Amino acid sequence: MNKNKVTKRLPQIILIVVLVVLCIMMLLPFFWMFSTSLRLPKESFKMPPSFFPTSFRWENYAEVFHSFPFLQFILNSLFVSVIVVICNIFVTTMAAFAFSRLNFKFREGLFLLFLAGMMIPSQATIIPQFIIMSKLHLVGELWSLILPAVTTPLSIFLVRQYMMTIPKSYEEAAYIDGAGRFKIYSKIILPMSVSVIVMTSLLNFLSSWNNYMGPLIYLSDWEKMTLPIGLKMLQNARGAGSASEVLAGVTISIIPPLILYLFGQKQLVQSASLSGLKS
């Protein structure tokens, strides 16, 4: 009997072991990063390596802020990322509502055109975007990082797919009660799409937060630099001999995305499982 129980549970046991191994493999680099950020500079490349520092040097974190305007880099990245998320929510949900709930001429063709935008590498649009930003006199401003990220084809696709899973009966009942399209959008469809909005917001926040190419191209003033460029400056200034301070900066940089993920992971999983149910 016990042998039969073990045999039946063997696939589950194997699955748990595999998941534990995968979790360890994924978490180990983060643990190593945090551990190294607390080491003395001379311990960063000590052989053989050790998982734990001999002494915890929290001064590495203070040194990051003393050596560079690191707080300003963080605030700039937060400003860009938050504005991108807010603008993207408005534009994306309006476009997704039109593509999923309204019938108009060339709707499918326009939607396919948006999907085609997902196939174009971002590097291919760098020169045209720079010319546009130059004409708008936005080169050197944080808004040059915000405007190109306001509309993303992937966000429109995900939100549109999710909205198509919402039964038509809700808006039909609202039409009978005299509600207009904007009221249906704002009072019915939008509240029911919170989970996918949270997911796309997280994706857009991470994309803006980790954007390295944009600031490198458009910005030149130190006071307007964002965190990815700040980390590169820190690495160049400290060199390979002080990996502890560089990794202290990297550890600080992952805190905001980590907090957002912890608060939005439920909606992230739910919307990811539902966004592709209907076409």
C-alpha positions in Angstrom: 0.0 0.0 0.0 2.7 2.4 1.0 4.6 1.5 -2.2 1.6 2.3 -4.3 1.2 5.7 -2.6 4.9 6.5 -3.3 4.4 5.4 -6.9 1.3 7.6 -7.3 3.1 10.6 -5.8 6.4 10.1 -7.6 5.5 12.5 -10.5 4.5 15.2 -7.9 7.7 14.6 -5.9 9.8 14.9 -9.1 8.0 18.1 -10.1 8.6 19.6 -6.7 12.3 18.7 -6.8 12.6 20.2 -10.3 10.8 23.4 -9.2 13.0 23.8 -6.1 16.2 23.3 -8.3 14.9 25.9 -10.8 14.1 28.4 -7.9 17.6 28.0 -6.5 19.1 28.5 -9.9 17.1 31.7 -10.4 17.6 33.1 -6.9 21.3 32.3 -6.7 22.5 35.2 -8.9 20.4 37.7 -6.7 21.9 36.2 -3.5 25.4 36.5 -5.0 24.7 40.1 -6.0 23.5 41.1 -2.6 26.3 39.2 -0.8 29.0 40.8 -3.0 27.5 44.2 -2.4 28.4 43.9 1.3 32.0 42.7 0.8 35.2 44.6 1.1 36.5 45.6 -2.4 39.4 43.2 -2.1 37.0 40.3 -1.3 35.0 40.7 -4.5 37.3 38.4 -6.6 38.7 36.3 -3.8 39.5 32.7 -4.7 38.1 30.4 -3.8 34.8 32.4 -3.6 32.6 32.3 -0.5 28.9 32.7 -0.3 29.0 35.0 2.7 31.2 38.1 3.2 33.6 38.0 6.1 32.3 41.3 7.3 29.2 43.2 6.3 30.2 46.6 4.8 27.0 48.6 4.5 29.2 51.6 3.7 29.2 50.4 0.1 25.6 51.6 -0.2 26.3 55.0 1.3 29.3 55.4 -1.0 27.1 54.9 -4.0 25.0 58.0 -3.0 28.1 60.0 -2.0 30.1 59.5 -5.2 27.3 60.2 -7.7 23.9 62.0 -7.7 22.4 58.5 -7.5 19.2 59.7 -5.8 18.7 62.1 -8.7 19.1 59.2 -11.2 16.5 57.2 -9.3 14.0 60.1 -9.2 14.5 60.7 -12.9 13.8 57.0 -13.7 10.8 57.1 -11.4 9.4 60.2 -13.1 9.9 58.7 -16.6 8.5 55.3 -15.7 5.4 56.6 -13.8 4.5 59.1 -16.5 4.9 56.4 -19.2 2.6 54.0 -17.2 -0.1 56.6 -16.6 -0.1 57.8 -20.3 0.1 54.2 -21.6 -2.9 53.1 -19.5 -5.1 55.9 -21.0 -4.0 55.4 -24.6 -3.8 51.6 -24.5 -7.2 51.0 -22.9 -8.9 53.4 -25.3 -7.4 51.8 -28.4 -8.1 48.3 -27.0 -11.7 49.2 -26.3 -12.1 50.4 -29.9 -10.5 47.3 -31.4 -12.5 44.9 -29.2 -15.9 46.4 -28.7 -16.6 48.8 -31.6 -17.4 48.0 -35.2 -15.9 50.4 -37.7 -14.4 50.3 -41.1 -10.9 48.8 -41.5 -10.9 47.7 -37.8 -9.1 44.4 -38.5 -6.7 46.0 -40.9 -5.7 48.7 -38.4 -5.3 46.1 -35.7 -3.0 44.0 -38.0 -1.0 47.2 -38.6 -0.5 47.6 -34.8 0.5 43.9 -34.6 3.1 44.5 -37.4 4.7 47.1 -35.1 5.6 44.3 -32.7 7.8 42.8 -35.5 9.8 45.9 -36.1 13.1 46.0 -34.0 13.3 49.1 -31.8 16.7 49.8 -33.2 15.2 50.3 -36.6 13.2 53.3 -35.4 16.0 55.1 -33.5 17.0 57.5 -36.3 13.4 58.5 -37.2 12.5 59.0 -33.5 15.6 61.1 -33.0 14.7 63.3 -36.0 11.1 63.7 -34.6 12.4 64.6 -31.1 14.8 67.0 -32.6 12.0 68.8 -34.5 10.0 68.9 -31.3 13.1 70.4 -29.4 12.9 67.5 -26.9 16.4 66.2 -27.3 18.1 66.5 -23.9 14.7 66.4 -22.1 13.1 63.5 -20.2 10.1 63.8 -22.4 12.1 62.3 -25.2 12.1 59.1 -23.3 8.4 59.3 -22.4 6.7 60.0 -25.8 8.0 57.0 -27.7 6.8 54.7 -24.9 3.3 56.0 -24.6 1.9 53.6 -27.2 3.1 50.0 -27.3 1.6 47.4 -29.7 2.1 44.6 -27.2 0.1 46.4 -24.5 -2.8 47.1 -27.0 -2.7 43.5 -28.1 -2.9 42.1 -24.5 -5.6 44.5 -23.3 -7.6 44.0 -26.5 -7.5 40.2 -26.1 -8.6 40.5 -22.5 -11.4 42.8 -23.2 -12.7 40.4 -25.8 -13.3 37.8 -23.0 -15.8 40.2 -21.3 -19.4 39.1 -22.2 -21.3 41.5 -24.5 -24.3 41.3 -22.3 -22.8 43.8 -19.9 -22.6 46.6 -22.4 -26.0 45.6 -24.0 -27.6 46.1 -20.6 -25.9 49.4 -20.2 -27.1 50.5 -23.7 -30.6 49.7 -22.7 -30.2 51.9 -19.6 -29.1 54.7 -21.8 -25.3 54.6 -21.2 -23.0 56.0 -23.9 -19.8 54.4 -25.2 -17.5 56.4 -22.9 -19.6 55.5 -19.8 -19.5 51.8 -20.8 -15.7 52.1 -21.3 -15.1 53.9 -18.0 -17.7 52.3 -15.7 -17.9 48.7 -17.0 -15.0 47.6 -19.3 -12.2 49.4 -17.5 -13.0 48.2 -14.0 -13.3 44.6 -15.3 -9.9 44.9 -17.0 -7.9 45.9 -13.9 -5.8 42.7 -13.9 -4.5 43.1 -17.5 -4.0 46.8 -16.9 -1.8 45.9 -13.9 0.2 43.4 -16.0 0.8 45.9 -18.9 1.7 48.6 -16.4 4.3 46.4 -14.8 5.7 45.5 -18.2 5.8 49.2 -19.3 7.3 50.3 -16.0 10.1 47.7 -16.2 10.7 48.6 -19.9 11.1 52.3 -19.0 13.0 51.6 -15.8 15.6 49.5 -17.6 15.8 51.6 -20.7 19.5 52.2 -21.5 19.5 53.0 -25.2 17.1 55.9 -25.0 18.9 58.0 -22.3 22.2 57.2 -24.0 21.0 58.7 -27.2 18.8 61.6 -26.1 20.3 62.9 -22.8 23.6 64.6 -22.1 23.0 66.5 -18.9 24.0 64.7 -15.7 21.1 66.0 -13.8 18.7 64.4 -16.2 20.3 61.0 -16.5 18.4 57.9 -15.5 19.4 54.9 -13.4 20.8 52.6 -16.2 23.2 55.3 -17.3 24.0 56.1 -13.7 25.0 52.5 -13.1 27.2 52.5 -16.2 28.9 55.7 -14.9 29.4 54.1 -11.5 31.0 51.0 -13.2 33.3 53.1 -15.3 34.4 55.2 -12.4 35.0 52.3 -10.0 36.4 49.9 -12.6 36.6 46.1 -12.1 38.4 46.5 -8.7 35.3 47.6 -6.8 32.5 45.3 -7.9 31.0 45.6 -4.4 30.0 49.2 -4.8 28.7 48.6 -8.4 26.6 45.7 -7.2 25.3 47.8 -4.3 24.0 50.2 -6.9 22.5 47.4 -8.9 20.8 46.0 -5.7 19.2 49.4 -5.1 18.0 49.6 -8.7 16.0 46.4 -8.4 14.0 47.4 -5.3 11.2 49.5 -7.0 10.4 46.8 -9.6 10.5 44.1 -6.9 8.1 46.0 -4.8 5.7 46.5 -7.7 5.9 42.8 -8.6 5.1 41.7 -5.0 2.0 43.9 -5.0 0.9 43.0 -8.5 1.9 39.4 -8.9 -1.7 38.1 -8.5 -3.1 40.3 -11.3 0.0 39.5 -13.4 -0.6 35.7 -13.3 -4.4 36.1 -13.8 -4.2 38.4 -16.8 -1.4 36.4 -18.4 -3.6 33.3 -18.3 -6.7 35.1 -19.7 -5.3 37.5 -22.3 -4.9 34.8 -25.0 -8.2 33.0 -24.5 -10.1 34.7 -27.3 -9.0 36.2 -30.6 
